Amino acid sequence: MTPAPGTRHQRAIGALHVLLRAHVEAHRLGEVFLSPVDCILSDTTVVQPDLVYLDPTRAHLVTERAIEGPPTLVVEILSPSTTRIDRVRKRELYAQYGIPYYWIVDPRRGHARGLRPRRGPLRAPARASGADAVALPPFPDLTFAPTSLWP
């Protein structure tokens, strides 16, 4: 059995979920899901990101059993046991299946990075560390400091 994420991971995911959900709901930008939720990318590829956002054009992907297709944004909170998977394997998968935005949040190093595909591998258009505020795509009007995600 895979161990549950640690408390730092849980604090970060909880804070980010509250932040994203409030912003998305206030501006009627779609829907945010908190893990565990399956994202079925193909018949043989199913992932469970920490957070998932779907803009209104992708609302049809939400079914009773899962999100059936690529969401607008996936967020992974790094844990010591998942860092390599999240930074390499999932990053490749998300680009391969056309997910427009991918955030990696690293509570141990105190940074958040927004990635997006551009004709090939995902690129990092935005990154913040510590108390530096950042607006990560696709939310130009939502700024936060990575340190605000974990007390």
Phi and psi in radians as a Rosetta constraint file:
Dihedral C 1 N 2 CA 2 C 2 CIRCULARHARMONIC -1.314 0.35
Dihedral N 2 CA 2 C 2 N 3 CIRCULARHARMONIC 2.325 0.35
Dihedral C 2 N 3 CA 3 C 3 CIRCULARHARMONIC -1.154 0.35
Dihedral N 3 CA 3 C 3 N 4 CIRCULARHARMONIC 2.622 0.35
Dihedral C 3 N 4 CA 4 C 4 CIRCULARHARMONIC -1.159 0.35
Dihedral N 4 CA 4 C 4 N 5 CIRCULARHARMONIC 2.671 0.35
Dihedral C 4 N 5 CA 5 C 5 CIRCULARHARMONIC -1.069 0.35
Dihedral N 5 CA 5 C 5 N 6 CIRCULARHARMONIC 2.658 0.35
Dihedral C 5 N 6 CA 6 C 6 CIRCULARHARMONIC -1.279 0.35
Dihedral N 6 CA 6 C 6 N 7 CIRCULARHARMONIC 3.036 0.35
Dihedral C 6 N 7 CA 7 C 7 CIRCULARHARMONIC -1.176 0.35
Dihedral N 7 CA 7 C 7 N 8 CIRCULARHARMONIC -0.589 0.35
Dihedral C 7 N 8 CA 8 C 8 CIRCULARHARMONIC -1.103 0.35
Dihedral N 8 CA 8 C 8 N 9 CIRCULARHARMONIC -0.751 0.35
Dihedral C 8 N 9 CA 9 C 9 CIRCULARHARMONIC -1.042 0.35
Dihedral N 9 CA 9 C 9 N 10 CIRCULARHARMONIC -0.808 0.35
Dihedral C 9 N 10 CA 10 C 10 CIRCULARHARMONIC -1.160 0.35
Dihedral N 10 CA 10 C 10 N 11 CIRCULARHARMONIC -0.664 0.35
Dihedral C 10 N 11 CA 11 C 11 CIRCULARHARMONIC -1.094 0.35
Dihedral N 11 CA 11 C 11 N 12 CIRCULARHARMONIC -0.788 0.35
Dihedral C 11 N 12 CA 12 C 12 CIRCULARHARMONIC -1.119 0.35
Dihedral N 12 CA 12 C 12 N 13 CIRCULARHARMONIC -0.798 0.35
Dihedral C 12 N 13 CA 13 C 13 CIRCULARHARMONIC -1.154 0.35
Dihedral N 13 CA 13 C 13 N 14 CIRCULARHARMONIC -0.671 0.35
Dihedral C 13 N 14 CA 14 C 14 CIRCULARHARMONIC -1.124 0.35
Dihedral N 14 CA 14 C 14 N 15 CIRCULARHARMONIC -0.818 0.35
Dihedral C 14 N 15 CA 15 C 15 CIRCULARHARMONIC -1.123 0.35
Dihedral N 15 CA 15 C 15 N 16 CIRCULARHARMONIC -0.742 0.35
Dihedral C 15 N 16 CA 16 C 16 CIRCULARHARMONIC -1.179 0.35
Dihedral N 16 CA 16 C 16 N 17 CIRCULARHARMONIC -0.661 0.35
Dihedral C 16 N 17 CA 17 C 17 CIRCULARHARMONIC -1.076 0.35
Dihedral N 17 CA 17 C 17 N 18 CIRCULARHARMONIC -0.806 0.35
Dihedral C 17 N 18 CA 18 C 18 CIRCULARHARMONIC -1.065 0.35
Dihedral N 18 CA 18 C 18 N 19 CIRCULARHARMONIC -0.790 0.35
Dihedral C 18 N 19 CA 19 C 19 CIRCULARHARMONIC -1.083 0.35
Dihedral N 19 CA 19 C 19 N 20 CIRCULARHARMONIC -0.901 0.35
Dihedral C 19 N 20 CA 20 C 20 CIRCULARHARMONIC -1.134 0.35
Dihedral N 20 CA 20 C 20 N 21 CIRCULARHARMONIC -0.809 0.35
Dihedral C 20 N 21 CA 21 C 21 CIRCULARHARMONIC -1.081 0.35
Dihedral N 21 CA 21 C 21 N 22 CIRCULARHARMONIC -0.758 0.35
Dihedral C 21 N 22 CA 22 C 22 CIRCULARHARMONIC -1.052 0.35
Dihedral N 22 CA 22 C 22 N 23 CIRCULARHARMONIC -0.768 0.35
Dihedral C 22 N 23 CA 23 C 23 CIRCULARHARMONIC -1.144 0.35
Dihedral N 23 CA 23 C 23 N 24 CIRCULARHARMONIC -0.825 0.35
Dihedral C 23 N 24 CA 24 C 24 CIRCULARHARMONIC -1.107 0.35
Dihedral N 24 CA 24 C 24 N 25 CIRCULARHARMONIC -0.778 0.35
Dihedral C 24 N 25 CA 25 C 25 CIRCULARHARMONIC -1.193 0.35
Dihedral N 25 CA 25 C 25 N 26 CIRCULARHARMONIC -0.719 0.35
Dihedral C 25 N 26 CA 26 C 26 CIRCULARHARMONIC -1.086 0.35
Dihedral N 26 CA 26 C 26 N 27 CIRCULARHARMONIC -0.586 0.35
Dihedral C 26 N 27 CA 27 C 27 CIRCULARHARMONIC -1.839 0.35
Dihedral N 27 CA 27 C 27 N 28 CIRCULARHARMONIC 0.112 0.35
Dihedral C 27 N 28 CA 28 C 28 CIRCULARHARMONIC 0.879 0.35
Dihedral N 28 CA 28 C 28 N 29 CIRCULARHARMONIC 0.961 0.35
Dihedral C 28 N 29 CA 29 C 29 CIRCULARHARMONIC -1.730 0.35
Dihedral N 29 CA 29 C 29 N 30 CIRCULARHARMONIC 0.037 0.35
Dihedral C 29 N 30 CA 30 C 30 CIRCULARHARMONIC 2.315 0.35
Dihedral N 30 CA 30 C 30 N 31 CIRCULARHARMONIC -2.342 0.35
Dihedral C 30 N 31 CA 31 C 31 CIRCULARHARMONIC -2.560 0.35
Dihedral N 31 CA 31 C 31 N 32 CIRCULARHARMONIC 2.541 0.35
Dihedral C 31 N 32 CA 32 C 32 CIRCULARHARMONIC -2.082 0.35
Dihedral N 32 CA 32 C 32 N 33 CIRCULARHARMONIC 2.356 0.35
Dihedral C 32 N 33 CA 33 C 33 CIRCULARHARMONIC -2.078 0.35
Dihedral N 33 CA 33 C 33 N 34 CIRCULARHARMONIC 2.472 0.35
Dihedral C 33 N 34 CA 34 C 34 CIRCULARHARMONIC -1.803 0.35
Dihedral N 34 CA 34 C 34 N 35 CIRCULARHARMONIC 2.473 0.35
Dihedral C 34 N 35 CA 35 C 35 CIRCULARHARMONIC -1.078 0.35
Dihedral N 35 CA 35 C 35 N 36 CIRCULARHARMONIC 2.682 0.35
Dihedral C 35 N 36 CA 36 C 36 CIRCULARHARMONIC -1.510 0.35
Dihedral N 36 CA 36 C 36 N 37 CIRCULARHARMONIC 2.250 0.35
Dihedral C 36 N 37 CA 37 C 37 CIRCULARHARMONIC -2.527 0.35
Dihedral N 37 CA 37 C 37 N 38 CIRCULARHARMONIC 2.294 0.35
Dihedral C 37 N 38 CA 38 C 38 CIRCULARHARMONIC -1.352 0.35
Dihedral N 38 CA 38 C 38 N 39 CIRCULARHARMONIC 2.400 0.35
Dihedral C 38 N 39 CA 39 C 39 CIRCULARHARMONIC -1.979 0.35
Dihedral N 39 CA 39 C 39 N 40 CIRCULARHARMONIC 1.915 0.35
Dihedral C 39 N 40 CA 40 C 40 CIRCULARHARMONIC -1.577 0.35
Dihedral N 40 CA 40 C 40 N 41 CIRCULARHARMONIC 1.872 0.35
Dihedral C 40 N 41 CA 41 C 41 CIRCULARHARMONIC -1.617 0.35
Dihedral N 41 CA 41 C 41 N 42 CIRCULARHARMONIC -0.453 0.35
Dihedral C 41 N 42 CA 42 C 42 CIRCULARHARMONIC -2.799 0.35
Dihedral N 42 CA 42 C 42 N 43 CIRCULARHARMONIC 3.137 0.35
Dihedral C 42 N 43 CA 43 C 43 CIRCULARHARMONIC -1.065 0.35
Dihedral N 43 CA 43 C 43 N 44 CIRCULARHARMONIC -0.445 0.35
Dihedral C 43 N 44 CA 44 C 44 CIRCULARHARMONIC -2.065 0.35
Dihedral N 44 CA 44 C 44 N 45 CIRCULARHARMONIC 0.076 0.35
Dihedral C 44 N 45 CA 45 C 45 CIRCULARHARMONIC -2.197 0.35
Dihedral N 45 CA 45 C 45 N 46 CIRCULARHARMONIC 1.900 0.35
Dihedral C 45 N 46 CA 46 C 46 CIRCULARHARMONIC -2.246 0.35
Dihedral N 46 CA 46 C 46 N 47 CIRCULARHARMONIC 2.251 0.35
Dihedral C 46 N 47 CA 47 C 47 CIRCULARHARMONIC -2.166 0.35
Dihedral N 47 CA 47 C 47 N 48 CIRCULARHARMONIC 2.815 0.35
Dihedral C 47 N 48 CA 48 C 48 CIRCULARHARMONIC -2.266 0.35
Dihedral N 48 CA 48 C 48 N 49 CIRCULARHARMONIC 1.440 0.35
Dihedral C 48 N 49 CA 49 C 49 CIRCULARHARMONIC -1.133 0.35
Dihedral N 49 CA 49 C 49 N 50 CIRCULARHARMONIC 2.834 0.35
Dihedral C 49 N 50 CA 50 C 50 CIRCULARHARMONIC -1.172 0.35
Dihedral N 50 CA 50 C 50 N 51 CIRCULARHARMONIC -0.727 0.35
Dihedral C 50 N 51 CA 51 C 51 CIRCULARHARMONIC -2.386 0.35
Dihedral N 51 CA 51 C 51 N 52 CIRCULARHARMONIC 2.595 0.35
Dihedral C 51 N 52 CA 52 C 52 CIRCULARHARMONIC -2.381 0.35
Dihedral N 52 CA 52 C 52 N 53 CIRCULARHARMONIC 2.348 0.35
Dihedral C 52 N 53 CA 53 C 53 CIRCULARHARMONIC -2.129 0.35
Dihedral N 53 CA 53 C 53 N 54 CIRCULARHARMONIC 2.389 0.35
Dihedral C 53 N 54 CA 54 C 54 CIRCULARHARMONIC -2.174 0.35
Dihedral N 54 CA 54 C 54 N 55 CIRCULARHARMONIC 2.188 0.35
Dihedral C 54 N 55 CA 55 C 55 CIRCULARHARMONIC -1.330 0.35
Dihedral N 55 CA 55 C 55 N 56 CIRCULARHARMONIC 2.927 0.35
Dihedral C 55 N 56 CA 56 C 56 CIRCULARHARMONIC -0.998 0.35
Dihedral N 56 CA 56 C 56 N 57 CIRCULARHARMONIC -0.488 0.35
Dihedral C 56 N 57 CA 57 C 57 CIRCULARHARMONIC -1.234 0.35
Dihedral N 57 CA 57 C 57 N 58 CIRCULARHARMONIC -0.241 0.35
Dihedral C 57 N 58 CA 58 C 58 CIRCULARHARMONIC -1.937 0.35
Dihedral N 58 CA 58 C 58 N 59 CIRCULARHARMONIC 0.161 0.35
Dihedral C 58 N 59 CA 59 C 59 CIRCULARHARMONIC -1.011 0.35
Dihedral N 59 CA 59 C 59 N 60 CIRCULARHARMONIC -0.531 0.35
Dihedral C 59 N 60 CA 60 C 60 CIRCULARHARMONIC -1.151 0.35
Dihedral N 60 CA 60 C 60 N 61 CIRCULARHARMONIC -0.245 0.35
Dihedral C 60 N 61 CA 61 C 61 CIRCULARHARMONIC -1.349 0.35
Dihedral N 61 CA 61 C 61 N 62 CIRCULARHARMONIC -0.269 0.35
Dihedral C 61 N 62 CA 62 C 62 CIRCULARHARMONIC -1.445 0.35
Dihedral N 62 CA 62 C 62 N 63 CIRCULARHARMONIC 2.079 0.35
Dihedral C 62 N 63 CA 63 C 63 CIRCULARHARMONIC -2.117 0.35
Dihedral N 63 CA 63 C 63 N 64 CIRCULARHARMONIC 3.107 0.35
Dihedral C 63 N 64 CA 64 C 64 CIRCULARHARMONIC -1.101 0.35
Dihedral N 64 CA 64 C 64 N 65 CIRCULARHARMONIC -0.573 0.35
Dihedral C 64 N 65 CA 65 C 65 CIRCULARHARMONIC -1.595 0.35
Dihedral N 65 CA 65 C 65 N 66 CIRCULARHARMONIC -0.456 0.35
Dihedral C 65 N 66 CA 66 C 66 CIRCULARHARMONIC -3.045 0.35
Dihedral N 66 CA 66 C 66 N 67 CIRCULARHARMONIC -3.062 0.35
Dihedral C 66 N 67 CA 67 C 67 CIRCULARHARMONIC -1.715 0.35
Dihedral N 67 CA 67 C 67 N 68 CIRCULARHARMONIC 2.036 0.35
Dihedral C 67 N 68 CA 68 C 68 CIRCULARHARMONIC -1.855 0.35
Dihedral N 68 CA 68 C 68 N 69 CIRCULARHARMONIC 1.392 0.35
Dihedral C 68 N 69 CA 69 C 69 CIRCULARHARMONIC 2.458 0.35
Dihedral N 69 CA 69 C 69 N 70 CIRCULARHARMONIC 3.112 0.35
Dihedral C 69 N 70 CA 70 C 70 CIRCULARHARMONIC -1.343 0.35
Dihedral N 70 CA 70 C 70 N 71 CIRCULARHARMONIC 2.143 0.35
Dihedral C 70 N 71 CA 71 C 71 CIRCULARHARMONIC -1.267 0.35
Dihedral N 71 CA 71 C 71 N 72 CIRCULARHARMONIC 3.046 0.35
Dihedral C 71 N 72 CA 72 C 72 CIRCULARHARMONIC -1.276 0.35
Dihedral N 72 CA 72 C 72 N 73 CIRCULARHARMONIC -0.696 0.35
Dihedral C 72 N 73 CA 73 C 73 CIRCULARHARMONIC -2.501 0.35
Dihedral N 73 CA 73 C 73 N 74 CIRCULARHARMONIC 2.406 0.35
Dihedral C 73 N 74 CA 74 C 74 CIRCULARHARMONIC -2.130 0.35
Dihedral N 74 CA 74 C 74 N 75 CIRCULARHARMONIC 2.534 0.35
Dihedral C 74 N 75 CA 75 C 75 CIRCULARHARMONIC -2.183 0.35
Dihedral N 75 CA 75 C 75 N 76 CIRCULARHARMONIC 2.295 0.35
Dihedral C 75 N 76 CA 76 C 76 CIRCULARHARMONIC -2.102 0.35
Dihedral N 76 CA 76 C 76 N 77 CIRCULARHARMONIC 2.255 0.35
Dihedral C 76 N 77 CA 77 C 77 CIRCULARHARMONIC -1.676 0.35
Dihedral N 77 CA 77 C 77 N 78 CIRCULARHARMONIC 2.086 0.35
Dihedral C 77 N 78 CA 78 C 78 CIRCULARHARMONIC -1.211 0.35
Dihedral N 78 CA 78 C 78 N 79 CIRCULARHARMONIC 2.423 0.35
Dihedral C 78 N 79 CA 79 C 79 CIRCULARHARMONIC -2.176 0.35
Dihedral N 79 CA 79 C 79 N 80 CIRCULARHARMONIC 2.712 0.35
Dihedral C 79 N 80 CA 80 C 80 CIRCULARHARMONIC -0.921 0.35
Dihedral N 80 CA 80 C 80 N 81 CIRCULARHARMONIC -0.642 0.35
Dihedral C 80 N 81 CA 81 C 81 CIRCULARHARMONIC -1.421 0.35
Dihedral N 81 CA 81 C 81 N 82 CIRCULARHARMONIC -0.209 0.35
Dihedral C 81 N 82 CA 82 C 82 CIRCULARHARMONIC -2.064 0.35
Dihedral N 82 CA 82 C 82 N 83 CIRCULARHARMONIC -0.017 0.35
Dihedral C 82 N 83 CA 83 C 83 CIRCULARHARMONIC -0.942 0.35
Dihedral N 83 CA 83 C 83 N 84 CIRCULARHARMONIC -0.884 0.35
Dihedral C 83 N 84 CA 84 C 84 CIRCULARHARMONIC -1.135 0.35
Dihedral N 84 CA 84 C 84 N 85 CIRCULARHARMONIC -0.721 0.35
Dihedral C 84 N 85 CA 85 C 85 CIRCULARHARMONIC -1.070 0.35
Dihedral N 85 CA 85 C 85 N 86 CIRCULARHARMONIC -0.819 0.35
Dihedral C 85 N 86 CA 86 C 86 CIRCULARHARMONIC -1.190 0.35
Dihedral N 86 CA 86 C 86 N 87 CIRCULARHARMONIC -0.699 0.35
Dihedral C 86 N 87 CA 87 C 87 CIRCULARHARMONIC -1.373 0.35
Dihedral N 87 CA 87 C 87 N 88 CIRCULARHARMONIC -0.469 0.35
Dihedral C 87 N 88 CA 88 C 88 CIRCULARHARMONIC -1.983 0.35
Dihedral N 88 CA 88 C 88 N 89 CIRCULARHARMONIC -1.201 0.35
Dihedral C 88 N 89 CA 89 C 89 CIRCULARHARMONIC -1.114 0.35
Dihedral N 89 CA 89 C 89 N 90 CIRCULARHARMONIC -0.875 0.35
Dihedral C 89 N 90 CA 90 C 90 CIRCULARHARMONIC -1.186 0.35
Dihedral N 90 CA 90 C 90 N 91 CIRCULARHARMONIC -0.641 0.35
Dihedral C 90 N 91 CA 91 C 91 CIRCULARHARMONIC -1.005 0.35
Dihedral N 91 CA 91 C 91 N 92 CIRCULARHARMONIC -0.781 0.35
Dihedral C 91 N 92 CA 92 C 92 CIRCULARHARMONIC -1.129 0.35
Dihedral N 92 CA 92 C 92 N 93 CIRCULARHARMONIC -0.776 0.35
Dihedral C 92 N 93 CA 93 C 93 CIRCULARHARMONIC -1.053 0.35
Dihedral N 93 CA 93 C 93 N 94 CIRCULARHARMONIC -0.803 0.35
Dihedral C 93 N 94 CA 94 C 94 CIRCULARHARMONIC -1.116 0.35
Dihedral N 94 CA 94 C 94 N 95 CIRCULARHARMONIC -0.662 0.35
Dihedral C 94 N 95 CA 95 C 95 CIRCULARHARMONIC -1.181 0.35
Dihedral N 95 CA 95 C 95 N 96 CIRCULARHARMONIC -0.782 0.35
Dihedral C 95 N 96 CA 96 C 96 CIRCULARHARMONIC -1.015 0.35
Dihedral N 96 CA 96 C 96 N 97 CIRCULARHARMONIC -0.685 0.35
Dihedral C 96 N 97 CA 97 C 97 CIRCULARHARMONIC -1.654 0.35
Dihedral N 97 CA 97 C 97 N 98 CIRCULARHARMONIC 0.197 0.35
Dihedral C 97 N 98 CA 98 C 98 CIRCULARHARMONIC 1.298 0.35
Dihedral N 98 CA 98 C 98 N 99 CIRCULARHARMONIC 0.513 0.35
Dihedral C 98 N 99 CA 99 C 99 CIRCULARHARMONIC -1.348 0.35
Dihedral N 99 CA 99 C 99 N 100 CIRCULARHARMONIC 2.103 0.35
Dihedral C 99 N 100 CA 100 C 100 CIRCULARHARMONIC -1.141 0.35
Dihedral N 100 CA 100 C 100 N 101 CIRCULARHARMONIC -0.566 0.35
Dihedral C 100 N 101 CA 101 C 101 CIRCULARHARMONIC -2.390 0.35
Dihedral N 101 CA 101 C 101 N 102 CIRCULARHARMONIC 2.487 0.35
Dihedral C 101 N 102 CA 102 C 102 CIRCULARHARMONIC -2.466 0.35
Dihedral N 102 CA 102 C 102 N 103 CIRCULARHARMONIC 2.167 0.35
Dihedral C 102 N 103 CA 103 C 103 CIRCULARHARMONIC -1.887 0.35
Dihedral N 103 CA 103 C 103 N 104 CIRCULARHARMONIC 2.407 0.35
Dihedral C 103 N 104 CA 104 C 104 CIRCULARHARMONIC -2.058 0.35
Dihedral N 104 CA 104 C 104 N 105 CIRCULARHARMONIC 2.142 0.35
Dihedral C 104 N 105 CA 105 C 105 CIRCULARHARMONIC -1.996 0.35
Dihedral N 105 CA 105 C 105 N 106 CIRCULARHARMONIC 2.203 0.35
Dihedral C 105 N 106 CA 106 C 106 CIRCULARHARMONIC -2.033 0.35
Dihedral N 106 CA 106 C 106 N 107 CIRCULARHARMONIC 1.669 0.35
Dihedral C 106 N 107 CA 107 C 107 CIRCULARHARMONIC -1.097 0.35
Dihedral N 107 CA 107 C 107 N 108 CIRCULARHARMONIC -0.555 0.35
Dihedral C 107 N 108 CA 108 C 108 CIRCULARHARMONIC -1.196 0.35
Dihedral N 108 CA 108 C 108 N 109 CIRCULARHARMONIC -0.688 0.35
Dihedral C 108 N 109 CA 109 C 109 CIRCULARHARMONIC -1.640 0.35
Dihedral N 109 CA 109 C 109 N 110 CIRCULARHARMONIC -0.182 0.35
Dihedral C 109 N 110 CA 110 C 110 CIRCULARHARMONIC 1.283 0.35
Dihedral N 110 CA 110 C 110 N 111 CIRCULARHARMONIC 0.662 0.35
Dihedral C 110 N 111 CA 111 C 111 CIRCULARHARMONIC -2.407 0.35
Dihedral N 111 CA 111 C 111 N 112 CIRCULARHARMONIC 2.816 0.35
Dihedral C 111 N 112 CA 112 C 112 CIRCULARHARMONIC -2.298 0.35
Dihedral N 112 CA 112 C 112 N 113 CIRCULARHARMONIC 2.471 0.35
Dihedral C 112 N 113 CA 113 C 113 CIRCULARHARMONIC -2.386 0.35
Dihedral N 113 CA 113 C 113 N 114 CIRCULARHARMONIC 2.320 0.35
Dihedral C 113 N 114 CA 114 C 114 CIRCULARHARMONIC -1.789 0.35
Dihedral N 114 CA 114 C 114 N 115 CIRCULARHARMONIC 2.271 0.35
Dihedral C 114 N 115 CA 115 C 115 CIRCULARHARMONIC -2.089 0.35
Dihedral N 115 CA 115 C 115 N 116 CIRCULARHARMONIC 2.664 0.35
Dihedral C 115 N 116 CA 116 C 116 CIRCULARHARMONIC -2.647 0.35
Dihedral N 116 CA 116 C 116 N 117 CIRCULARHARMONIC 2.560 0.35
Dihedral C 116 N 117 CA 117 C 117 CIRCULARHARMONIC -1.282 0.35
Dihedral N 117 CA 117 C 117 N 118 CIRCULARHARMONIC 2.495 0.35
Dihedral C 117 N 118 CA 118 C 118 CIRCULARHARMONIC -2.492 0.35
Dihedral N 118 CA 118 C 118 N 119 CIRCULARHARMONIC 1.577 0.35
Dihedral C 118 N 119 CA 119 C 119 CIRCULARHARMONIC 0.786 0.35
Dihedral N 119 CA 119 C 119 N 120 CIRCULARHARMONIC 1.102 0.35
Dihedral C 119 N 120 CA 120 C 120 CIRCULARHARMONIC 2.275 0.35
Dihedral N 120 CA 120 C 120 N 121 CIRCULARHARMONIC -2.410 0.35
Dihedral C 120 N 121 CA 121 C 121 CIRCULARHARMONIC -1.213 0.35
Dihedral N 121 CA 121 C 121 N 122 CIRCULARHARMONIC 2.756 0.35
Dihedral C 121 N 122 CA 122 C 122 CIRCULARHARMONIC -1.139 0.35
Dihedral N 122 CA 122 C 122 N 123 CIRCULARHARMONIC 2.448 0.35
Dihedral C 122 N 123 CA 123 C 123 CIRCULARHARMONIC -1.964 0.35
Dihedral N 123 CA 123 C 123 N 124 CIRCULARHARMONIC 2.804 0.35
Dihedral C 123 N 124 CA 124 C 124 CIRCULARHARMONIC -1.850 0.35
Dihedral N 124 CA 124 C 124 N 125 CIRCULARHARMONIC 1.633 0.35
Dihedral C 124 N 125 CA 125 C 125 CIRCULARHARMONIC -1.406 0.35
Dihedral N 125 CA 125 C 125 N 126 CIRCULARHARMONIC -0.293 0.35
Dihedral C 125 N 126 CA 126 C 126 CIRCULARHARMONIC -2.561 0.35
Dihedral N 126 CA 126 C 126 N 127 CIRCULARHARMONIC 2.452 0.35
Dihedral C 126 N 127 CA 127 C 127 CIRCULARHARMONIC -2.680 0.35
Dihedral N 127 CA 127 C 127 N 128 CIRCULARHARMONIC 2.495 0.35
Dihedral C 127 N 128 CA 128 C 128 CIRCULARHARMONIC -2.442 0.35
Dihedral N 128 CA 128 C 128 N 129 CIRCULARHARMONIC 2.627 0.35
Dihedral C 128 N 129 CA 129 C 129 CIRCULARHARMONIC -2.270 0.35
Dihedral N 129 CA 129 C 129 N 130 CIRCULARHARMONIC 2.608 0.35
Dihedral C 129 N 130 CA 130 C 130 CIRCULARHARMONIC 1.008 0.35
Dihedral N 130 CA 130 C 130 N 131 CIRCULARHARMONIC -2.200 0.35
Dihedral C 130 N 131 CA 131 C 131 CIRCULARHARMONIC -1.634 0.35
Dihedral N 131 CA 131 C 131 N 132 CIRCULARHARMONIC 0.087 0.35
Dihedral C 131 N 132 CA 132 C 132 CIRCULARHARMONIC -1.243 0.35
Dihedral N 132 CA 132 C 132 N 133 CIRCULARHARMONIC 2.166 0.35
Dihedral C 132 N 133 CA 133 C 133 CIRCULARHARMONIC -1.307 0.35
Dihedral N 133 CA 133 C 133 N 134 CIRCULARHARMONIC 2.547 0.35
Dihedral C 133 N 134 CA 134 C 134 CIRCULARHARMONIC -2.489 0.35
Dihedral N 134 CA 134 C 134 N 135 CIRCULARHARMONIC 2.622 0.35
Dihedral C 134 N 135 CA 135 C 135 CIRCULARHARMONIC -2.033 0.35
Dihedral N 135 CA 135 C 135 N 136 CIRCULARHARMONIC 1.982 0.35
Dihedral C 135 N 136 CA 136 C 136 CIRCULARHARMONIC -1.671 0.35
Dihedral N 136 CA 136 C 136 N 137 CIRCULARHARMONIC 2.445 0.35
Dihedral C 136 N 137 CA 137 C 137 CIRCULARHARMONIC -1.133 0.35
Dihedral N 137 CA 137 C 137 N 138 CIRCULARHARMONIC 2.476 0.35
Dihedral C 137 N 138 CA 138 C 138 CIRCULARHARMONIC -1.727 0.35
Dihedral N 138 CA 138 C 138 N 139 CIRCULARHARMONIC 0.480 0.35
Dihedral C 138 N 139 CA 139 C 139 CIRCULARHARMONIC -2.068 0.35
Dihedral N 139 CA 139 C 139 N 140 CIRCULARHARMONIC 1.386 0.35
Dihedral C 139 N 140 CA 140 C 140 CIRCULARHARMONIC -1.158 0.35
Dihedral N 140 CA 140 C 140 N 141 CIRCULARHARMONIC -0.366 0.35
Dihedral C 140 N 141 CA 141 C 141 CIRCULARHARMONIC -1.697 0.35
Dihedral N 141 CA 141 C 141 N 142 CIRCULARHARMONIC 0.108 0.35
Dihedral C 141 N 142 CA 142 C 142 CIRCULARHARMONIC -2.003 0.35
Dihedral N 142 CA 142 C 142 N 143 CIRCULARHARMONIC 1.921 0.35
Dihedral C 142 N 143 CA 143 C 143 CIRCULARHARMONIC -1.974 0.35
Dihedral N 143 CA 143 C 143 N 144 CIRCULARHARMONIC 2.554 0.35
Dihedral C 143 N 144 CA 144 C 144 CIRCULARHARMONIC -2.712 0.35
Dihedral N 144 CA 144 C 144 N 145 CIRCULARHARMONIC 2.743 0.35
Dihedral C 144 N 145 CA 145 C 145 CIRCULARHARMONIC -1.739 0.35
Dihedral N 145 CA 145 C 145 N 146 CIRCULARHARMONIC 2.304 0.35
Dihedral C 145 N 146 CA 146 C 146 CIRCULARHARMONIC -0.894 0.35
Dihedral N 146 CA 146 C 146 N 147 CIRCULARHARMONIC -0.660 0.35
Dihedral C 146 N 147 CA 147 C 147 CIRCULARHARMONIC -1.150 0.35
Dihedral N 147 CA 147 C 147 N 148 CIRCULARHARMONIC -0.318 0.35
Dihedral C 147 N 148 CA 148 C 148 CIRCULARHARMONIC -1.252 0.35
Dihedral N 148 CA 148 C 148 N 149 CIRCULARHARMONIC -0.215 0.35
Dihedral C 148 N 149 CA 149 C 149 CIRCULARHARMONIC -1.484 0.35
Dihedral N 149 CA 149 C 149 N 150 CIRCULARHARMONIC -0.270 0.35
Dihedral C 149 N 150 CA 150 C 150 CIRCULARHARMONIC -2.514 0.35
Dihedral N 150 CA 150 C 150 N 151 CIRCULARHARMONIC 2.110 0.35
